[in-house]
Amino acid sequence: MNYFEIRPDGQAYIRTDSGTIIRKVGNGESVNHADFNINETLFVIAYNSGRCEIRDRKNMLVKTLAEEGVREAYWRQHASDIRHRFFSRKSEINEFVLLVMKDGSSQSIDI
C-alpha cells in the first residue's frame, strides 16, 4: 500500500510503505491534501490555492473538480458498496469524492 508525503513546503510525493519515493505529484503548486481511491489507480489532490483535481498513478490530470475553495478532498465508497464488499463478490465499487471546503462546508461528487 502506498501513501502520500506532503512536506512543509507543499511538495507532495507518493511513497511505498517501505518509504521509497515513487514520484512527485501535483502540478507544481503547493499541495494541501491528497488521497488515493480504493485500488490506488487514481488520487484526488487539493492545493493550497483551493484548486482540486483527480490524477492517475502517473500524475496525469484526469479531471478538475474545483478551481477554488477546497481545503481537503477524500475518496469514499457508497455505504451499500461497503456492505456488498463483505457479503458478495461484487467487483464494481461506486466511489465518490468528498470535498471539504475552506468555509467548513462539504460537497460530494460521484465518480
VOTORZA-411237 format. One line per 8 residues: their letters; for each residue x negated, y, z of N, C-alpha, C. Coordinates in steps of 0.001 Angstrom, whole numbers. Atoms other than C-alpha are relative to their C-alpha. Layout:
REM residues N
A = X:Y:Z:X:Y:Z:X:Y:Z | ...
This chain:
REM residues 111
MNYFEIRP = -836:-1169:0:0:0:0:-893:1249:0 | 780:-1233:95:-1349:3409:-948:628:1096:854 | -521:-1132:-753:-941:6688:878:-588:1298:-561 | 475:-1315:410:-1425:10417:320:-845:621:1092 | 784:-833:-898:-4130:12506:1904:178:1425:-499 | -128:-1422:342:-3327:16222:1918:-947:755:919 | 1032:-708:-762:-6307:18269:3011:488:1391:395 | -408:-1339:-443:-6042:21613:4834:-21:1050:-1116
DGQAYIRT = 38:-960:1102:-6947:23421:1604:1096:-256:-1040 | -1116:280:897:-3881:21864:-101:-303:-980:-1116 | 333:1008:1009:-5745:19367:-2287:570:-1343:461 | -634:1274:-350:-3925:16007:-2420:-625:-1138:-799 | 613:1180:601:-5306:12549:-3147:821:-1236:324 | -545:1322:-286:-3871:9054:-3478:-1179:-857:445 | 1042:874:-526:-5909:6633:-1378:562:-1403:210 | -391:1363:-345:-5834:2875:-928:49:-106:1515
DSGTIIRK = -62:145:-1462:-5130:1530:2553:-1373:-190:624 | 1363:77:-526:-8875:946:2891:-700:1366:-33 | 544:-1351:-13:-9463:4678:2285:-646:461:-1293 | 619:-363:1276:-10826:4622:-1265:897:964:-782 | -777:-953:795:-9729:7607:-3372:296:-625:-1361 | -409:456:1326:-7742:6536:-6436:-45:1165:-973 | 47:-1193:847:-7194:10003:-7865:545:1209:745 | -542:-1274:-466:-6494:13647:-7136:1350:189:-697
VGNGESVN = -1330:-195:586:-2826:14570:-7709:437:1451:92 | -525:-1351:53:-832:17685:-8424:-478:697:-1245 | 392:-754:1193:-1320:20387:-10993:-974:1116:321 | 975:-1005:-387:-3968:22372:-9170:496:946:1071 | -560:-841:-1058:-1584:24184:-6817:-227:-658:1357 | 123:500:-1357:-1774:23797:-3060:1218:-870:338 | -1068:972:-264:275:20723:-2027:441:85:1452 | -572:-11:-1333:2597:20767:970:400:-1401:450
HADFNINE = -491:1325:-368:4052:17239:870:93:-885:-1236 | -145:961:1098:4102:14074:-1290:487:-1328:569 | -566:1261:-461:5934:10748:-1073:206:-936:-1192 | -184:1009:1041:5959:7517:-3157:1427:-530:-10 | -1232:780:40:9059:5701:-4385:-304:-1396:519 | 155:1295:-675:9594:2130:-3158:-1073:-889:-621 | 1012:859:620:7347:411:-5719:-1264:765:-407 | 1187:-852:207:4779:3256:-5883:-323:264:-1471
TLFVIAYN = 217:-329:1414:5252:3820:-9616:156:1494:-254 | -222:-1442:99:6382:7428:-9103:-210:621:1374 | 10:-716:-1269:5909:10066:-6458:599:1382:-211 | -530:-1358:5:7563:13336:-5592:-1000:855:753 | 1015:-876:-586:5313:16267:-4770:578:1400:148 | -458:-1365:-281:6173:19617:-3165:-1215:875:250 | 1123:-930:-113:3806:22552:-3472:342:1112:984 | -218:-1121:-920:3342:25460:-1043:798:1121:-647
SGRCEIRD = -765:-1026:723:4867:27702:-3735:1500:-285:0 | -1412:385:8:8171:25812:-3351:389:-835:-1200 | -248:827:1191:7920:24001:-6687:-14:-1474:407 | -82:1419:-297:8819:20287:-6644:87:-783:-1302 | 79:780:1233:8038:17634:-9273:-14:-1495:311 | 213:1439:-28:8199:13915:-9936:-1142:-278:-967 | 1149:361:823:4936:12472:-11278:-182:-1512:50 | 271:1436:0:3833:8978:-12249:-1349:-285:654
RKNMLVKT = 1251:409:-662:875:6994:-10828:-1239:649:-586 | 1161:-605:665:-1468:8591:-13338:37:1527:63 | -135:-1437:-234:-382:12095:-12229:613:752:-1185 | -673:-651:1123:1580:12793:-15431:1373:493:461 | -1289:-581:-372:4583:15091:-14977:1135:-782:-655 | -1184:701:493:7876:13180:-15319:1176:957:-56 | -1146:-901:-73:10401:15807:-14210:-249:1074:1046 | 32:-1083:-980:10525:19182:-12477:1356:30:693
LAEEGVRE = -1246:-4:-758:13142:19131:-9698:397:1396:450 | -288:-1360:-460:12861:22730:-8483:-1197:884:-293 | 1065:-978:256:10868:25825:-9349:-410:750:1267 | 305:-728:-1240:11062:27349:-5856:906:-478:1122 | -848:227:-1164:12427:26953:-2337:-141:-1327:713 | 129:1322:-623:11343:23369:-1492:-1196:-9:958 | 1077:147:-982:9302:22673:1655:-571:-1421:-24 | 412:1401:13:9191:18838:1603:947:-791:-887
AYWRQHAS = -837:876:822:10509:16014:-582:-304:-1452:346 | 128:1400:-403:11137:12342:259:791:-890:-944 | -749:1028:722:12142:9246:-1751:841:-750:1005 | -906:765:-858:15137:7448:-238:774:-1001:-850 | -856:975:653:17350:4461:-1088:1420:189:504 | -1389:-26:-437:21130:4387:-1008:211:-1118:1014 | -207:962:-1085:22382:2539:2100:466:-1354:-517 | -489:1276:525:24190:-132:60:-1141:-802:-622
DIRHRFFS = 1138:692:597:20926:-963:-1747:-898:-610:1064 | 803:540:-1099:19093:-1457:1552:639:-1289:497 | -722:1187:-452:21780:-3937:2653:-185:-1145:-1011 | 145:1021:1036:21604:-5818:-695:-1417:-548:-56 | 1389:427:60:17831:-5986:-485:-274:-1158:953 | 218:1047:-989:18051:-8211:2584:891:-1220:-211 | -952:1097:111:21052:-10351:1615:168:-545:-1412 | -111:504:1361:20641:-10866:-2119:-1312:214:-734
RKSEINEF = 1189:-181:833:18117:-10908:-4903:212:1132:-992 | -255:-1147:866:19270:-7611:-6353:-1333:664:-349 | 1297:-535:406:16343:-6305:-8395:25:1504:-232 | -77:-1430:284:17611:-2819:-9170:332:762:1279 | -197:-822:-1192:17267:-346:-6306:296:1418:-470 | -345:-1374:350:19017:3002:-6663:-609:940:1024 | 704:-917:-881:16830:5717:-5236:455:1432:-264 | -226:-1426:171:17267:9413:-4705:-1111:757:704
VLLVMKDG = 1006:-853:-633:15036:12284:-3710:721:969:922 | -532:-944:-979:15831:14265:-580:-934:1192:60 | 783:-1235:-49:14638:17862:-803:324:740:1287 | -167:-835:-1186:14115:19785:2435:-424:1399:-423 | 232:-1343:497:14409:23438:1562:-659:870:1069 | 693:-917:-916:12444:26303:3111:958:671:968 | -993:-620:-886:15685:27718:4588:584:-995:1008 | -462:998:-959:16248:24456:6550:1103:-900:-536
SSQSIDI = -1031:842:577:18987:23048:4329:-644:-1162:-752 | 519:1112:779:18654:19842:2329:900:-281:-1187 | -737:378:1207:19717:18584:-1088:-468:-1377:-413 | 417:1297:517:19727:15122:-2614:209:-14:-1515 | -48:83:1451:19072:14345:-6274:-123:-1471:-379 | 57:1393:455:19922:10928:-7764:-1024:-140:-1119 | 1029:269:1005:17145:9450:-9840:399:-1221:-818
